[in-house]
Amino acid sequence: MANRTVIIAGATGLVGREILRGLLADPAIDHVHVLGRRAPPVVSPKLTAHVVDFAALPSLPSADELYLALGTTIKTAGSQAAFRAIDHDANLAIAKAALASGTRRVGLVSAMGADATSRIFYSRVKGELENDLTALPFAGLVIARPSLLVGARAELGQPSRPGEDWGARLSRLLGVLIPPNYKPIKAADVAAALLAAVPSATGTMVLLSGAMRR
């Protein structure tokens, strides 16, 4: 599994940042191509940043793996349509472009409750993306479905999310009474689970939040 080249989209986000850290620290990784609307604040001889328009992607470099950590919130995006354009359309476009360039395996940061039939718009979009990626002929697809994420959003210039803050407090209060899949999870744990599973993935694998917690 040495001498691998990978692509990552969303490397400036909470989980994406941790995935990027893991990739750059892995001696088996020769090169990391980062796709984003801005370059990450990281310098490494392994890293090549590609500032792109997700609605008009260029051809992507050949790679062994793709990590999709691109996402937003409806509040930040400004509308449901704008949210869908990022969380569904952009991720799917990147996956198709990577597949066309020869990429064989992909890891996706999805969300707990993702379901294409859900009445909840957020969960429905996440589920639709999962289904659309499953339909693509990748050799391996790993879908991570984390619960509420724990991480330093302020370091990324992101506002705190009240739901995540309340979830972390509730988890501390109720402890073992909360099922593992519903407890908040560290972004670093999600990243580590994907980095461990994607390189040798075959078929479709879903990682639930409880299984990813360390």
C-alpha positions in Angstrom: 0.0 0.0 0.0 3.0 2.3 -0.3 3.8 5.1 -2.8 0.1 6.2 -3.0 -1.3 9.4 -4.4 -4.6 10.7 -3.0 -7.1 13.5 -3.6 -9.0 15.2 -0.8 -11.8 17.7 -1.1 -12.8 19.8 1.9 -9.4 19.8 3.6 -10.1 23.1 5.4 -13.1 21.6 7.3 -13.2 19.9 10.7 -12.8 16.3 9.5 -11.0 17.2 6.3 -8.2 18.9 8.2 -7.7 15.8 10.3 -7.7 13.6 7.1 -5.1 15.9 5.6 -2.9 15.7 8.7 -3.0 12.0 8.6 -2.2 11.7 4.9 0.8 14.1 5.2 2.1 12.2 8.2 1.8 8.8 6.4 5.1 7.6 4.9 3.1 5.4 2.5 1.6 8.5 0.8 3.8 10.1 -1.9 1.5 12.9 -3.0 -1.7 14.7 -1.8 -3.8 16.8 -4.2 -6.1 19.1 -2.3 -9.2 20.5 -4.0 -10.9 23.6 -2.6 -12.1 27.1 -3.1 -9.0 28.2 -1.2 -5.7 26.6 -0.5 -5.2 25.0 3.0 -2.9 26.8 5.4 -0.4 23.9 5.2 3.0 23.6 3.5 4.4 20.2 2.6 6.5 18.9 -0.2 3.8 16.2 -0.6 1.0 18.7 -1.1 -0.4 20.3 -4.2 -3.3 22.7 -3.8 -5.8 23.1 -6.6 -8.1 26.1 -6.2 -11.2 25.1 -8.2 -14.7 26.0 -9.1 -16.7 22.9 -8.1 -19.4 23.7 -10.7 -16.7 23.6 -13.5 -14.1 21.1 -12.4 -10.9 20.6 -14.5 -9.6 17.1 -15.2 -8.2 15.6 -12.0 -4.8 14.0 -11.6 -4.6 10.2 -11.4 -4.9 9.0 -7.8 -5.3 5.8 -5.8 -7.9 7.2 -3.3 -10.3 10.1 -3.0 -11.5 11.6 0.3 -14.7 13.6 0.2 -15.0 15.9 3.3 -16.7 18.8 1.6 -19.7 20.1 3.4 -21.6 23.1 4.8 -24.8 23.9 6.7 -28.0 25.4 5.3 -27.5 28.4 7.5 -24.0 29.0 6.1 -24.9 28.2 2.5 -27.9 30.6 2.7 -30.5 28.3 1.2 -31.5 24.7 0.7 -30.5 24.9 -3.0 -27.0 26.3 -2.1 -26.6 23.6 0.5 -27.4 20.9 -2.0 -25.0 22.4 -4.6 -22.1 21.8 -2.2 -23.0 18.8 -0.1 -24.5 16.8 -3.0 -23.6 18.2 -6.4 -20.0 19.2 -5.7 -19.1 16.0 -4.0 -20.7 13.9 -6.8 -18.9 15.9 -9.5 -15.6 15.4 -7.8 -16.2 11.7 -7.5 -17.1 11.4 -11.2 -14.0 13.4 -12.2 -11.8 11.3 -10.0 -13.2 8.1 -11.3 -12.6 9.3 -14.9 -8.9 9.9 -13.9 -8.5 6.4 -12.6 -9.2 6.6 -8.9 -10.5 3.3 -7.5 -11.4 4.0 -3.9 -13.3 6.7 -2.1 -14.0 7.7 1.5 -17.0 9.9 2.2 -17.8 12.0 5.3 -21.6 11.7 5.5 -23.8 12.1 8.6 -25.7 10.0 11.0 -29.3 9.6 9.8 -28.4 9.9 6.1 -31.4 8.5 4.2 -32.6 9.4 0.7 -36.2 8.9 1.8 -36.0 11.1 4.9 -38.4 13.9 5.4 -35.6 15.9 6.8 -33.9 17.8 4.0 -30.4 17.6 5.4 -30.6 13.9 5.9 -32.2 13.3 2.6 -29.4 15.2 0.7 -26.8 13.2 2.5 -28.6 9.9 1.7 -29.0 10.8 -1.9 -25.3 11.5 -2.2 -24.5 8.1 -0.6 -26.8 6.4 -3.1 -25.3 8.2 -6.1 -21.8 7.3 -5.0 -22.7 3.7 -4.5 -24.0 3.6 -8.1 -20.5 4.6 -9.4 -18.1 1.7 -10.3 -15.5 2.3 -7.6 -13.6 -0.7 -6.4 -14.3 0.4 -2.8 -16.5 3.0 -1.1 -16.3 3.8 2.6 -19.1 5.9 4.1 -18.5 7.4 7.5 -21.7 8.5 9.3 -20.6 10.5 12.4 -22.9 11.8 15.1 -22.3 15.4 16.4 -18.7 16.3 15.7 -16.3 17.6 18.3 -13.4 19.7 17.3 -11.9 23.2 17.4 -14.1 25.0 14.8 -12.7 28.4 16.1 -9.3 27.4 14.8 -10.8 27.1 11.3 -12.6 30.4 11.5 -15.9 28.6 11.7 -18.7 29.6 14.2 -19.6 27.1 16.9 -22.7 25.0 16.2 -25.2 25.1 19.1 -26.4 21.6 18.4 -22.8 20.2 18.7 -22.2 22.2 21.9 -25.4 21.0 23.5 -24.8 17.4 22.4 -21.3 17.4 24.0 -22.8 18.7 27.3 -25.6 16.2 27.3 -23.2 13.4 26.6 -21.0 14.4 29.6 -24.1 14.5 31.8 -25.8 11.3 30.8 -22.6 9.3 29.9 -23.4 5.6 29.5 -27.1 6.2 29.0 -26.6 7.5 25.5 -26.2 4.8 22.8 -22.7 4.9 21.2 -24.0 5.9 17.8 -25.5 9.1 19.3 -22.6 10.3 21.4 -20.6 13.2 20.0 -17.4 12.0 18.2 -14.1 13.7 17.7 -13.3 14.8 14.1 -9.9 13.1 14.5 -11.6 9.7 15.2 -13.7 10.0 12.0 -10.6 10.8 10.0 -8.6 7.9 11.5 -11.4 5.5 10.7 -11.6 6.5 7.1 -7.8 6.5 6.7 -7.6 3.0 8.0 -10.5 1.6 5.9 -10.3 3.3 2.5 -6.9 2.0 1.2 -8.0 -1.7 1.1 -11.8 -1.2 0.8 -13.8 -3.5 -1.5 -17.4 -2.9 -2.2 -19.4 -0.5 0.0 -18.7 -0.2 3.8 -20.7 2.0 6.2 -18.9 3.1 9.4 -21.4 4.1 12.1 -20.4 6.7 14.7 -20.2 4.2 17.6 -17.7 2.0 15.7 -15.5 5.0 14.9 -15.2 6.3 18.5 -11.8 5.6 20.1 
